[in-house]
Amino acid sequence: MNRTIEIHVNGKPERVSVRPYDTLSRVLREELGLTGTKRGCDYGGCGACTVSIDGLPVYSCMYPAQYCEGREILTVEGLSKGGKVSEDSLSIVQRSFLMNGGLQCGYCTNGILISTERLLAKNPDPSLNDIREALAGNICRCTGYGRIVESIFVAASEMRGQETRRE
């Protein structure tokens, strides 16, 4: 039986019809056209589908859409200003990943960006251990995480108003 709910996605209210077994990732991708939320493993093992619900990173492939009524959902499309994709509209975290090589194939990147944004929102000066813990649910098969971690440190410094230099 379908049920119409209102959810808030990237700051905008959206009305969607959901079935009891619909996952949030399916609704975001197929009903709202927000394809930045990737479908990877579909069982919560890779993190490519990570979105933020009320400020917490969540695997959207496992999260029932019907539980999102009235909740605030942030997808990777909501990180940039106005949902645009140009260098001047990117968030600090997105720009840092771009400038510091924190991505390769890009499939995992959207989930990692959301996890990073949530980490830096609550901890603007993370340690290496804090970063590792925040990314524990996100698997990247390309980079080995070195550039990802560097990108996070650079973004954190910039968010704190400190200048960063690459050597």
Chimera marker file (.cmm) of the C-alpha trace (Angstrom):
<marker_set name="trace">
<marker id="1" x="0.000" y="0.000" z="0.000" r="1" g="1" b="0" radius="0.5"/>
<marker id="2" x="1.443" y="3.359" z="-1.041" r="1" g="1" b="0" radius="0.5"/>
<marker id="3" x="1.653" y="6.212" z="1.415" r="1" g="1" b="0" radius="0.5"/>
<marker id="4" x="2.422" y="9.851" z="0.615" r="1" g="1" b="0" radius="0.5"/>
<marker id="5" x="4.928" y="11.477" z="2.944" r="1" g="1" b="0" radius="0.5"/>
<marker id="6" x="6.695" y="14.817" z="3.070" r="1" g="1" b="0" radius="0.5"/>
<marker id="7" x="10.457" y="14.817" z="3.446" r="1" g="1" b="0" radius="0.5"/>
<marker id="8" x="12.917" y="17.696" z="3.364" r="1" g="1" b="0" radius="0.5"/>
<marker id="9" x="15.710" y="17.033" z="0.891" r="1" g="1" b="0" radius="0.5"/>
<marker id="10" x="18.578" y="19.491" z="0.534" r="1" g="1" b="0" radius="0.5"/>
<marker id="11" x="16.503" y="22.191" z="2.192" r="1" g="1" b="0" radius="0.5"/>
<marker id="12" x="13.385" y="21.732" z="0.070" r="1" g="1" b="0" radius="0.5"/>
<marker id="13" x="10.131" y="20.007" z="0.999" r="1" g="1" b="0" radius="0.5"/>
<marker id="14" x="9.272" y="17.053" z="-1.231" r="1" g="1" b="0" radius="0.5"/>
<marker id="15" x="6.121" y="14.921" z="-1.322" r="1" g="1" b="0" radius="0.5"/>
<marker id="16" x="6.758" y="11.338" z="-2.336" r="1" g="1" b="0" radius="0.5"/>
<marker id="17" x="4.682" y="8.199" z="-2.523" r="1" g="1" b="0" radius="0.5"/>
<marker id="18" x="6.394" y="5.297" z="-0.789" r="1" g="1" b="0" radius="0.5"/>
<marker id="19" x="5.656" y="1.619" z="-0.327" r="1" g="1" b="0" radius="0.5"/>
<marker id="20" x="6.454" y="-0.125" z="2.963" r="1" g="1" b="0" radius="0.5"/>
<marker id="21" x="9.554" y="-1.805" z="1.476" r="1" g="1" b="0" radius="0.5"/>
<marker id="22" x="10.986" y="1.245" z="-0.358" r="1" g="1" b="0" radius="0.5"/>
<marker id="23" x="14.469" y="2.273" z="0.679" r="1" g="1" b="0" radius="0.5"/>
<marker id="24" x="15.496" y="5.889" z="0.890" r="1" g="1" b="0" radius="0.5"/>
<marker id="25" x="18.104" y="5.372" z="-1.848" r="1" g="1" b="0" radius="0.5"/>
<marker id="26" x="15.419" y="4.146" z="-4.261" r="1" g="1" b="0" radius="0.5"/>
<marker id="27" x="13.178" y="7.111" z="-3.522" r="1" g="1" b="0" radius="0.5"/>
<marker id="28" x="16.021" y="9.623" z="-3.842" r="1" g="1" b="0" radius="0.5"/>
<marker id="29" x="17.274" y="8.169" z="-7.121" r="1" g="1" b="0" radius="0.5"/>
<marker id="30" x="14.081" y="7.055" z="-8.848" r="1" g="1" b="0" radius="0.5"/>
<marker id="31" x="11.424" y="9.404" z="-7.491" r="1" g="1" b="0" radius="0.5"/>
<marker id="32" x="13.459" y="12.587" z="-7.020" r="1" g="1" b="0" radius="0.5"/>
<marker id="33" x="16.205" y="12.079" z="-9.633" r="1" g="1" b="0" radius="0.5"/>
<marker id="34" x="19.024" y="12.593" z="-7.121" r="1" g="1" b="0" radius="0.5"/>
<marker id="35" x="21.451" y="10.116" z="-8.627" r="1" g="1" b="0" radius="0.5"/>
<marker id="36" x="24.457" y="11.304" z="-6.618" r="1" g="1" b="0" radius="0.5"/>
<marker id="37" x="23.340" y="8.800" z="-4.006" r="1" g="1" b="0" radius="0.5"/>
<marker id="38" x="24.942" y="5.681" z="-5.451" r="1" g="1" b="0" radius="0.5"/>
<marker id="39" x="23.734" y="2.116" z="-5.208" r="1" g="1" b="0" radius="0.5"/>
<marker id="40" x="26.712" y="-0.051" z="-4.428" r="1" g="1" b="0" radius="0.5"/>
<marker id="41" x="26.255" y="-3.184" z="-2.399" r="1" g="1" b="0" radius="0.5"/>
<marker id="42" x="22.633" y="-2.628" z="-1.302" r="1" g="1" b="0" radius="0.5"/>
<marker id="43" x="23.299" y="-4.087" z="2.148" r="1" g="1" b="0" radius="0.5"/>
<marker id="44" x="25.157" y="-1.340" z="4.041" r="1" g="1" b="0" radius="0.5"/>
<marker id="45" x="28.653" y="-2.593" z="3.397" r="1" g="1" b="0" radius="0.5"/>
<marker id="46" x="30.231" y="0.021" z="1.118" r="1" g="1" b="0" radius="0.5"/>
<marker id="47" x="28.881" y="3.471" z="2.061" r="1" g="1" b="0" radius="0.5"/>
<marker id="48" x="28.353" y="4.712" z="-1.527" r="1" g="1" b="0" radius="0.5"/>
<marker id="49" x="24.722" y="5.458" z="-0.634" r="1" g="1" b="0" radius="0.5"/>
<marker id="50" x="25.519" y="7.514" z="2.488" r="1" g="1" b="0" radius="0.5"/>
<marker id="51" x="23.273" y="10.516" z="3.058" r="1" g="1" b="0" radius="0.5"/>
<marker id="52" x="22.693" y="12.640" z="6.131" r="1" g="1" b="0" radius="0.5"/>
<marker id="53" x="19.410" y="12.340" z="8.019" r="1" g="1" b="0" radius="0.5"/>
<marker id="54" x="18.950" y="15.004" z="10.680" r="1" g="1" b="0" radius="0.5"/>
<marker id="55" x="22.731" y="15.514" z="10.733" r="1" g="1" b="0" radius="0.5"/>
<marker id="56" x="23.789" y="11.872" z="10.989" r="1" g="1" b="0" radius="0.5"/>
<marker id="57" x="25.353" y="9.815" z="8.179" r="1" g="1" b="0" radius="0.5"/>
<marker id="58" x="23.083" y="6.913" z="7.221" r="1" g="1" b="0" radius="0.5"/>
<marker id="59" x="23.205" y="4.128" z="4.633" r="1" g="1" b="0" radius="0.5"/>
<marker id="60" x="20.204" y="5.035" z="2.479" r="1" g="1" b="0" radius="0.5"/>
<marker id="61" x="20.163" y="1.570" z="0.859" r="1" g="1" b="0" radius="0.5"/>
<marker id="62" x="19.000" y="0.107" z="4.150" r="1" g="1" b="0" radius="0.5"/>
<marker id="63" x="16.939" y="2.968" z="5.528" r="1" g="1" b="0" radius="0.5"/>
<marker id="64" x="13.165" y="2.644" z="5.048" r="1" g="1" b="0" radius="0.5"/>
<marker id="65" x="11.878" y="5.696" z="3.185" r="1" g="1" b="0" radius="0.5"/>
<marker id="66" x="8.681" y="5.707" z="5.225" r="1" g="1" b="0" radius="0.5"/>
<marker id="67" x="10.728" y="6.603" z="8.339" r="1" g="1" b="0" radius="0.5"/>
<marker id="68" x="11.903" y="9.834" z="6.717" r="1" g="1" b="0" radius="0.5"/>
<marker id="69" x="8.652" y="11.719" z="7.087" r="1" g="1" b="0" radius="0.5"/>
<marker id="70" x="9.399" y="15.226" z="8.348" r="1" g="1" b="0" radius="0.5"/>
<marker id="71" x="13.139" y="14.579" z="8.530" r="1" g="1" b="0" radius="0.5"/>
<marker id="72" x="15.990" y="16.621" z="7.046" r="1" g="1" b="0" radius="0.5"/>
<marker id="73" x="17.914" y="14.721" z="4.385" r="1" g="1" b="0" radius="0.5"/>
<marker id="74" x="21.140" y="15.975" z="2.848" r="1" g="1" b="0" radius="0.5"/>
<marker id="75" x="22.505" y="14.363" z="-0.309" r="1" g="1" b="0" radius="0.5"/>
<marker id="76" x="25.691" y="15.183" z="-2.174" r="1" g="1" b="0" radius="0.5"/>
<marker id="77" x="23.654" y="17.430" z="-4.496" r="1" g="1" b="0" radius="0.5"/>
<marker id="78" x="22.843" y="19.595" z="-1.491" r="1" g="1" b="0" radius="0.5"/>
<marker id="79" x="26.472" y="20.278" z="-0.586" r="1" g="1" b="0" radius="0.5"/>
<marker id="80" x="27.120" y="22.790" z="-3.353" r="1" g="1" b="0" radius="0.5"/>
<marker id="81" x="25.531" y="26.235" z="-3.428" r="1" g="1" b="0" radius="0.5"/>
<marker id="82" x="22.249" y="26.150" z="-5.295" r="1" g="1" b="0" radius="0.5"/>
<marker id="83" x="22.823" y="22.528" z="-6.347" r="1" g="1" b="0" radius="0.5"/>
<marker id="84" x="25.144" y="23.764" z="-9.096" r="1" g="1" b="0" radius="0.5"/>
<marker id="85" x="28.332" y="21.991" z="-10.103" r="1" g="1" b="0" radius="0.5"/>
<marker id="86" x="30.977" y="24.596" z="-10.826" r="1" g="1" b="0" radius="0.5"/>
<marker id="87" x="34.200" y="25.273" z="-8.971" r="1" g="1" b="0" radius="0.5"/>
<marker id="88" x="32.884" y="28.462" z="-7.353" r="1" g="1" b="0" radius="0.5"/>
<marker id="89" x="29.688" y="26.759" z="-6.103" r="1" g="1" b="0" radius="0.5"/>
<marker id="90" x="31.349" y="23.721" z="-4.506" r="1" g="1" b="0" radius="0.5"/>
<marker id="91" x="31.450" y="23.354" z="-0.723" r="1" g="1" b="0" radius="0.5"/>
<marker id="92" x="34.821" y="23.619" z="0.982" r="1" g="1" b="0" radius="0.5"/>
<marker id="93" x="34.940" y="19.830" z="1.334" r="1" g="1" b="0" radius="0.5"/>
<marker id="94" x="34.051" y="19.209" z="-2.327" r="1" g="1" b="0" radius="0.5"/>
<marker id="95" x="36.644" y="21.745" z="-3.485" r="1" g="1" b="0" radius="0.5"/>
<marker id="96" x="39.311" y="20.217" z="-1.236" r="1" g="1" b="0" radius="0.5"/>
<marker id="97" x="38.681" y="16.735" z="-2.629" r="1" g="1" b="0" radius="0.5"/>
<marker id="98" x="38.897" y="18.136" z="-6.155" r="1" g="1" b="0" radius="0.5"/>
<marker id="99" x="42.079" y="20.148" z="-5.552" r="1" g="1" b="0" radius="0.5"/>
<marker id="100" x="43.880" y="17.499" z="-3.466" r="1" g="1" b="0" radius="0.5"/>
<marker id="101" x="43.107" y="14.412" z="-5.516" r="1" g="1" b="0" radius="0.5"/>
<marker id="102" x="40.754" y="12.880" z="-2.945" r="1" g="1" b="0" radius="0.5"/>
<marker id="103" x="38.862" y="10.988" z="-5.602" r="1" g="1" b="0" radius="0.5"/>
<marker id="104" x="39.585" y="8.693" z="-8.479" r="1" g="1" b="0" radius="0.5"/>
<marker id="105" x="36.734" y="6.757" z="-10.070" r="1" g="1" b="0" radius="0.5"/>
<marker id="106" x="34.302" y="8.768" z="-7.933" r="1" g="1" b="0" radius="0.5"/>
<marker id="107" x="31.825" y="6.022" z="-7.134" r="1" g="1" b="0" radius="0.5"/>
<marker id="108" x="32.458" y="6.106" z="-3.380" r="1" g="1" b="0" radius="0.5"/>
<marker id="109" x="33.130" y="9.838" z="-3.271" r="1" g="1" b="0" radius="0.5"/>
<marker id="110" x="29.577" y="11.034" z="-2.716" r="1" g="1" b="0" radius="0.5"/>
<marker id="111" x="29.175" y="8.931" z="0.423" r="1" g="1" b="0" radius="0.5"/>
<marker id="112" x="32.609" y="9.960" z="1.667" r="1" g="1" b="0" radius="0.5"/>
<marker id="113" x="31.778" y="13.634" z="1.098" r="1" g="1" b="0" radius="0.5"/>
<marker id="114" x="28.624" y="13.317" z="3.210" r="1" g="1" b="0" radius="0.5"/>
<marker id="115" x="30.511" y="11.474" z="5.974" r="1" g="1" b="0" radius="0.5"/>
<marker id="116" x="33.214" y="14.156" z="5.873" r="1" g="1" b="0" radius="0.5"/>
<marker id="117" x="30.723" y="17.040" z="6.006" r="1" g="1" b="0" radius="0.5"/>
<marker id="118" x="29.050" y="15.475" z="9.055" r="1" g="1" b="0" radius="0.5"/>
<marker id="119" x="32.414" y="14.872" z="10.756" r="1" g="1" b="0" radius="0.5"/>
<marker id="120" x="33.578" y="18.456" z="10.234" r="1" g="1" b="0" radius="0.5"/>
<marker id="121" x="30.215" y="19.870" z="11.309" r="1" g="1" b="0" radius="0.5"/>
<marker id="122" x="30.655" y="18.339" z="14.748" r="1" g="1" b="0" radius="0.5"/>
<marker id="123" x="34.463" y="18.281" z="14.936" r="1" g="1" b="0" radius="0.5"/>
<marker id="124" x="36.230" y="21.082" z="13.010" r="1" g="1" b="0" radius="0.5"/>
<marker id="125" x="39.703" y="19.900" z="14.078" r="1" g="1" b="0" radius="0.5"/>
<marker id="126" x="39.682" y="16.112" z="13.677" r="1" g="1" b="0" radius="0.5"/>
<marker id="127" x="42.596" y="13.849" z="14.420" r="1" g="1" b="0" radius="0.5"/>
<marker id="128" x="43.654" y="11.084" z="12.054" r="1" g="1" b="0" radius="0.5"/>
<marker id="129" x="41.809" y="8.633" z="14.287" r="1" g="1" b="0" radius="0.5"/>
<marker id="130" x="38.640" y="10.780" z="14.135" r="1" g="1" b="0" radius="0.5"/>
<marker id="131" x="38.808" y="10.753" z="10.334" r="1" g="1" b="0" radius="0.5"/>
<marker id="132" x="39.376" y="6.997" z="10.212" r="1" g="1" b="0" radius="0.5"/>
<marker id="133" x="36.405" y="6.442" z="12.497" r="1" g="1" b="0" radius="0.5"/>
<marker id="134" x="34.148" y="8.750" z="10.451" r="1" g="1" b="0" radius="0.5"/>
<marker id="135" x="35.106" y="6.961" z="7.209" r="1" g="1" b="0" radius="0.5"/>
<marker id="136" x="34.958" y="3.437" z="8.634" r="1" g="1" b="0" radius="0.5"/>
<marker id="137" x="31.696" y="2.782" z="6.797" r="1" g="1" b="0" radius="0.5"/>
<marker id="138" x="32.910" y="4.062" z="3.429" r="1" g="1" b="0" radius="0.5"/>
<marker id="139" x="34.936" y="1.770" z="1.201" r="1" g="1" b="0" radius="0.5"/>
<marker id="140" x="37.176" y="3.124" z="-1.560" r="1" g="1" b="0" radius="0.5"/>
<marker id="141" x="38.821" y="0.576" z="-3.795" r="1" g="1" b="0" radius="0.5"/>
<marker id="142" x="40.950" y="3.046" z="-5.765" r="1" g="1" b="0" radius="0.5"/>
<marker id="143" x="42.853" y="5.522" z="-3.609" r="1" g="1" b="0" radius="0.5"/>
<marker id="144" x="44.200" y="3.791" z="-0.531" r="1" g="1" b="0" radius="0.5"/>
<marker id="145" x="42.726" y="6.725" z="1.452" r="1" g="1" b="0" radius="0.5"/>
<marker id="146" x="45.914" y="8.846" z="1.578" r="1" g="1" b="0" radius="0.5"/>
<marker id="147" x="44.560" y="11.627" z="-0.622" r="1" g="1" b="0" radius="0.5"/>
<marker id="148" x="41.109" y="11.337" z="0.952" r="1" g="1" b="0" radius="0.5"/>
<marker id="149" x="42.548" y="11.920" z="4.423" r="1" g="1" b="0" radius="0.5"/>
<marker id="150" x="44.722" y="14.771" z="3.123" r="1" g="1" b="0" radius="0.5"/>
<marker id="151" x="41.666" y="16.369" z="1.522" r="1" g="1" b="0" radius="0.5"/>
<marker id="152" x="39.800" y="16.192" z="4.830" r="1" g="1" b="0" radius="0.5"/>
<marker id="153" x="42.671" y="17.780" z="6.771" r="1" g="1" b="0" radius="0.5"/>
<marker id="154" x="42.906" y="20.594" z="4.190" r="1" g="1" b="0" radius="0.5"/>
<marker id="155" x="39.144" y="21.182" z="4.271" r="1" g="1" b="0" radius="0.5"/>
<marker id="156" x="39.140" y="21.244" z="8.073" r="1" g="1" b="0" radius="0.5"/>
<marker id="157" x="41.962" y="23.799" z="8.106" r="1" g="1" b="0" radius="0.5"/>
<marker id="158" x="40.172" y="25.969" z="5.584" r="1" g="1" b="0" radius="0.5"/>
<marker id="159" x="36.901" y="25.768" z="7.519" r="1" g="1" b="0" radius="0.5"/>
<marker id="160" x="38.751" y="26.943" z="10.633" r="1" g="1" b="0" radius="0.5"/>
<marker id="161" x="40.144" y="29.869" z="8.638" r="1" g="1" b="0" radius="0.5"/>
<marker id="162" x="43.698" y="28.580" z="8.558" r="1" g="1" b="0" radius="0.5"/>
<marker id="163" x="45.756" y="28.768" z="5.421" r="1" g="1" b="0" radius="0.5"/>
<marker id="164" x="47.011" y="25.508" z="3.993" r="1" g="1" b="0" radius="0.5"/>
<marker id="165" x="49.974" y="24.966" z="1.734" r="1" g="1" b="0" radius="0.5"/>
<marker id="166" x="50.714" y="21.993" z="-0.476" r="1" g="1" b="0" radius="0.5"/>
<marker id="167" x="54.324" y="21.117" z="-0.949" r="1" g="1" b="0" radius="0.5"/>
<link id1="1" id2="2" r="1" g="1" b="0" radius="0.2"/>
<link id1="2" id2="3" r="1" g="1" b="0" radius="0.2"/>
<link id1="3" id2="4" r="1" g="1" b="0" radius="0.2"/>
<link id1="4" id2="5" r="1" g="1" b="0" radius="0.2"/>
<link id1="5" id2="6" r="1" g="1" b="0" radius="0.2"/>
<link id1="6" id2="7" r="1" g="1" b="0" radius="0.2"/>
<link id1="7" id2="8" r="1" g="1" b="0" radius="0.2"/>
<link id1="8" id2="9" r="1" g="1" b="0" radius="0.2"/>
<link id1="9" id2="10" r="1" g="1" b="0" radius="0.2"/>
<link id1="10" id2="11" r="1" g="1" b="0" radius="0.2"/>
<link id1="11" id2="12" r="1" g="1" b="0" radius="0.2"/>
<link id1="12" id2="13" r="1" g="1" b="0" radius="0.2"/>
<link id1="13" id2="14" r="1" g="1" b="0" radius="0.2"/>
<link id1="14" id2="15" r="1" g="1" b="0" radius="0.2"/>
<link id1="15" id2="16" r="1" g="1" b="0" radius="0.2"/>
<link id1="16" id2="17" r="1" g="1" b="0" radius="0.2"/>
<link id1="17" id2="18" r="1" g="1" b="0" radius="0.2"/>
<link id1="18" id2="19" r="1" g="1" b="0" radius="0.2"/>
<link id1="19" id2="20" r="1" g="1" b="0" radius="0.2"/>
<link id1="20" id2="21" r="1" g="1" b="0" radius="0.2"/>
<link id1="21" id2="22" r="1" g="1" b="0" radius="0.2"/>
<link id1="22" id2="23" r="1" g="1" b="0" radius="0.2"/>
<link id1="23" id2="24" r="1" g="1" b="0" radius="0.2"/>
<link id1="24" id2="25" r="1" g="1" b="0" radius="0.2"/>
<link id1="25" id2="26" r="1" g="1" b="0" radius="0.2"/>
<link id1="26" id2="27" r="1" g="1" b="0" radius="0.2"/>
<link id1="27" id2="28" r="1" g="1" b="0" radius="0.2"/>
<link id1="28" id2="29" r="1" g="1" b="0" radius="0.2"/>
<link id1="29" id2="30" r="1" g="1" b="0" radius="0.2"/>
<link id1="30" id2="31" r="1" g="1" b="0" radius="0.2"/>
<link id1="31" id2="32" r="1" g="1" b="0" radius="0.2"/>
<link id1="32" id2="33" r="1" g="1" b="0" radius="0.2"/>
<link id1="33" id2="34" r="1" g="1" b="0" radius="0.2"/>
<link id1="34" id2="35" r="1" g="1" b="0" radius="0.2"/>
<link id1="35" id2="36" r="1" g="1" b="0" radius="0.2"/>
<link id1="36" id2="37" r="1" g="1" b="0" radius="0.2"/>
<link id1="37" id2="38" r="1" g="1" b="0" radius="0.2"/>
<link id1="38" id2="39" r="1" g="1" b="0" radius="0.2"/>
<link id1="39" id2="40" r="1" g="1" b="0" radius="0.2"/>
<link id1="40" id2="41" r="1" g="1" b="0" radius="0.2"/>
<link id1="41" id2="42" r="1" g="1" b="0" radius="0.2"/>
<link id1="42" id2="43" r="1" g="1" b="0" radius="0.2"/>
<link id1="43" id2="44" r="1" g="1" b="0" radius="0.2"/>
<link id1="44" id2="45" r="1" g="1" b="0" radius="0.2"/>
<link id1="45" id2="46" r="1" g="1" b="0" radius="0.2"/>
<link id1="46" id2="47" r="1" g="1" b="0" radius="0.2"/>
<link id1="47" id2="48" r="1" g="1" b="0" radius="0.2"/>
<link id1="48" id2="49" r="1" g="1" b="0" radius="0.2"/>
<link id1="49" id2="50" r="1" g="1" b="0" radius="0.2"/>
<link id1="50" id2="51" r="1" g="1" b="0" radius="0.2"/>
<link id1="51" id2="52" r="1" g="1" b="0" radius="0.2"/>
<link id1="52" id2="53" r="1" g="1" b="0" radius="0.2"/>
<link id1="53" id2="54" r="1" g="1" b="0" radius="0.2"/>
<link id1="54" id2="55" r="1" g="1" b="0" radius="0.2"/>
<link id1="55" id2="56" r="1" g="1" b="0" radius="0.2"/>
<link id1="56" id2="57" r="1" g="1" b="0" radius="0.2"/>
<link id1="57" id2="58" r="1" g="1" b="0" radius="0.2"/>
<link id1="58" id2="59" r="1" g="1" b="0" radius="0.2"/>
<link id1="59" id2="60" r="1" g="1" b="0" radius="0.2"/>
<link id1="60" id2="61" r="1" g="1" b="0" radius="0.2"/>
<link id1="61" id2="62" r="1" g="1" b="0" radius="0.2"/>
<link id1="62" id2="63" r="1" g="1" b="0" radius="0.2"/>
<link id1="63" id2="64" r="1" g="1" b="0" radius="0.2"/>
<link id1="64" id2="65" r="1" g="1" b="0" radius="0.2"/>
<link id1="65" id2="66" r="1" g="1" b="0" radius="0.2"/>
<link id1="66" id2="67" r="1" g="1" b="0" radius="0.2"/>
<link id1="67" id2="68" r="1" g="1" b="0" radius="0.2"/>
<link id1="68" id2="69" r="1" g="1" b="0" radius="0.2"/>
<link id1="69" id2="70" r="1" g="1" b="0" radius="0.2"/>
<link id1="70" id2="71" r="1" g="1" b="0" radius="0.2"/>
<link id1="71" id2="72" r="1" g="1" b="0" radius="0.2"/>
<link id1="72" id2="73" r="1" g="1" b="0" radius="0.2"/>
<link id1="73" id2="74" r="1" g="1" b="0" radius="0.2"/>
<link id1="74" id2="75" r="1" g="1" b="0" radius="0.2"/>
<link id1="75" id2="76" r="1" g="1" b="0" radius="0.2"/>
<link id1="76" id2="77" r="1" g="1" b="0" radius="0.2"/>
<link id1="77" id2="78" r="1" g="1" b="0" radius="0.2"/>
<link id1="78" id2="79" r="1" g="1" b="0" radius="0.2"/>
<link id1="79" id2="80" r="1" g="1" b="0" radius="0.2"/>
<link id1="80" id2="81" r="1" g="1" b="0" radius="0.2"/>
<link id1="81" id2="82" r="1" g="1" b="0" radius="0.2"/>
<link id1="82" id2="83" r="1" g="1" b="0" radius="0.2"/>
<link id1="83" id2="84" r="1" g="1" b="0" radius="0.2"/>
<link id1="84" id2="85" r="1" g="1" b="0" radius="0.2"/>
<link id1="85" id2="86" r="1" g="1" b="0" radius="0.2"/>
<link id1="86" id2="87" r="1" g="1" b="0" radius="0.2"/>
<link id1="87" id2="88" r="1" g="1" b="0" radius="0.2"/>
<link id1="88" id2="89" r="1" g="1" b="0" radius="0.2"/>
<link id1="89" id2="90" r="1" g="1" b="0" radius="0.2"/>
<link id1="90" id2="91" r="1" g="1" b="0" radius="0.2"/>
<link id1="91" id2="92" r="1" g="1" b="0" radius="0.2"/>
<link id1="92" id2="93" r="1" g="1" b="0" radius="0.2"/>
<link id1="93" id2="94" r="1" g="1" b="0" radius="0.2"/>
<link id1="94" id2="95" r="1" g="1" b="0" radius="0.2"/>
<link id1="95" id2="96" r="1" g="1" b="0" radius="0.2"/>
<link id1="96" id2="97" r="1" g="1" b="0" radius="0.2"/>
<link id1="97" id2="98" r="1" g="1" b="0" radius="0.2"/>
<link id1="98" id2="99" r="1" g="1" b="0" radius="0.2"/>
<link id1="99" id2="100" r="1" g="1" b="0" radius="0.2"/>
<link id1="100" id2="101" r="1" g="1" b="0" radius="0.2"/>
<link id1="101" id2="102" r="1" g="1" b="0" radius="0.2"/>
<link id1="102" id2="103" r="1" g="1" b="0" radius="0.2"/>
<link id1="103" id2="104" r="1" g="1" b="0" radius="0.2"/>
<link id1="104" id2="105" r="1" g="1" b="0" radius="0.2"/>
<link id1="105" id2="106" r="1" g="1" b="0" radius="0.2"/>
<link id1="106" id2="107" r="1" g="1" b="0" radius="0.2"/>
<link id1="107" id2="108" r="1" g="1" b="0" radius="0.2"/>
<link id1="108" id2="109" r="1" g="1" b="0" radius="0.2"/>
<link id1="109" id2="110" r="1" g="1" b="0" radius="0.2"/>
<link id1="110" id2="111" r="1" g="1" b="0" radius="0.2"/>
<link id1="111" id2="112" r="1" g="1" b="0" radius="0.2"/>
<link id1="112" id2="113" r="1" g="1" b="0" radius="0.2"/>
<link id1="113" id2="114" r="1" g="1" b="0" radius="0.2"/>
<link id1="114" id2="115" r="1" g="1" b="0" radius="0.2"/>
<link id1="115" id2="116" r="1" g="1" b="0" radius="0.2"/>
<link id1="116" id2="117" r="1" g="1" b="0" radius="0.2"/>
<link id1="117" id2="118" r="1" g="1" b="0" radius="0.2"/>
<link id1="118" id2="119" r="1" g="1" b="0" radius="0.2"/>
<link id1="119" id2="120" r="1" g="1" b="0" radius="0.2"/>
<link id1="120" id2="121" r="1" g="1" b="0" radius="0.2"/>
<link id1="121" id2="122" r="1" g="1" b="0" radius="0.2"/>
<link id1="122" id2="123" r="1" g="1" b="0" radius="0.2"/>
<link id1="123" id2="124" r="1" g="1" b="0" radius="0.2"/>
<link id1="124" id2="125" r="1" g="1" b="0" radius="0.2"/>
<link id1="125" id2="126" r="1" g="1" b="0" radius="0.2"/>
<link id1="126" id2="127" r="1" g="1" b="0" radius="0.2"/>
<link id1="127" id2="128" r="1" g="1" b="0" radius="0.2"/>
<link id1="128" id2="129" r="1" g="1" b="0" radius="0.2"/>
<link id1="129" id2="130" r="1" g="1" b="0" radius="0.2"/>
<link id1="130" id2="131" r="1" g="1" b="0" radius="0.2"/>
<link id1="131" id2="132" r="1" g="1" b="0" radius="0.2"/>
<link id1="132" id2="133" r="1" g="1" b="0" radius="0.2"/>
<link id1="133" id2="134" r="1" g="1" b="0" radius="0.2"/>
<link id1="134" id2="135" r="1" g="1" b="0" radius="0.2"/>
<link id1="135" id2="136" r="1" g="1" b="0" radius="0.2"/>
<link id1="136" id2="137" r="1" g="1" b="0" radius="0.2"/>
<link id1="137" id2="138" r="1" g="1" b="0" radius="0.2"/>
<link id1="138" id2="139" r="1" g="1" b="0" radius="0.2"/>
<link id1="139" id2="140" r="1" g="1" b="0" radius="0.2"/>
<link id1="140" id2="141" r="1" g="1" b="0" radius="0.2"/>
<link id1="141" id2="142" r="1" g="1" b="0" radius="0.2"/>
<link id1="142" id2="143" r="1" g="1" b="0" radius="0.2"/>
<link id1="143" id2="144" r="1" g="1" b="0" radius="0.2"/>
<link id1="144" id2="145" r="1" g="1" b="0" radius="0.2"/>
<link id1="145" id2="146" r="1" g="1" b="0" radius="0.2"/>
<link id1="146" id2="147" r="1" g="1" b="0" radius="0.2"/>
<link id1="147" id2="148" r="1" g="1" b="0" radius="0.2"/>
<link id1="148" id2="149" r="1" g="1" b="0" radius="0.2"/>
<link id1="149" id2="150" r="1" g="1" b="0" radius="0.2"/>
<link id1="150" id2="151" r="1" g="1" b="0" radius="0.2"/>
<link id1="151" id2="152" r="1" g="1" b="0" radius="0.2"/>
<link id1="152" id2="153" r="1" g="1" b="0" radius="0.2"/>
<link id1="153" id2="154" r="1" g="1" b="0" radius="0.2"/>
<link id1="154" id2="155" r="1" g="1" b="0" radius="0.2"/>
<link id1="155" id2="156" r="1" g="1" b="0" radius="0.2"/>
<link id1="156" id2="157" r="1" g="1" b="0" radius="0.2"/>
<link id1="157" id2="158" r="1" g="1" b="0" radius="0.2"/>
<link id1="158" id2="159" r="1" g="1" b="0" radius="0.2"/>
<link id1="159" id2="160" r="1" g="1" b="0" radius="0.2"/>
<link id1="160" id2="161" r="1" g="1" b="0" radius="0.2"/>
<link id1="161" id2="162" r="1" g="1" b="0" radius="0.2"/>
<link id1="162" id2="163" r="1" g="1" b="0" radius="0.2"/>
<link id1="163" id2="164" r="1" g="1" b="0" radius="0.2"/>
<link id1="164" id2="165" r="1" g="1" b="0" radius="0.2"/>
<link id1="165" id2="166" r="1" g="1" b="0" radius="0.2"/>
<link id1="166" id2="167" r="1" g="1" b="0" radius="0.2"/>
</marker_set>
